[in-house]
Amino acid sequence: MAKYRKKPVVIEAVKWDGTTESANEIIKFAKPNAMWHYNHNHMTIHTLEGDMSAQVGDFIIKGVQGEFYPCKPGIFEATYEVVE
């Protein structure tokens, strides 16, 4: 068995706060991979593994190959830090 460290990569992400403005920002950011279901207050993100549901508070990440996927806040905060 060996240990591995995640390579440092810079990603783009948007946090969904549940507002219409935030949803519209994500739709522009992840177009055409994001769809907001207004009546059910959730988003569908088309990922390489299939459609995933994003909840309010999740981050929508653009990966290193241009793919999009949702990430729970706790995992995001443990994995990423702001690049200045």
Secondary structure, DSSP 8 states (H G I E B T S, - for coil): -----------EEEE--SSHHHHHHHHHHHTTSEEEEGGGTEEEEEETTEEEEE-TT-EEEE-TTS-EEEE-HHHHHHH-----
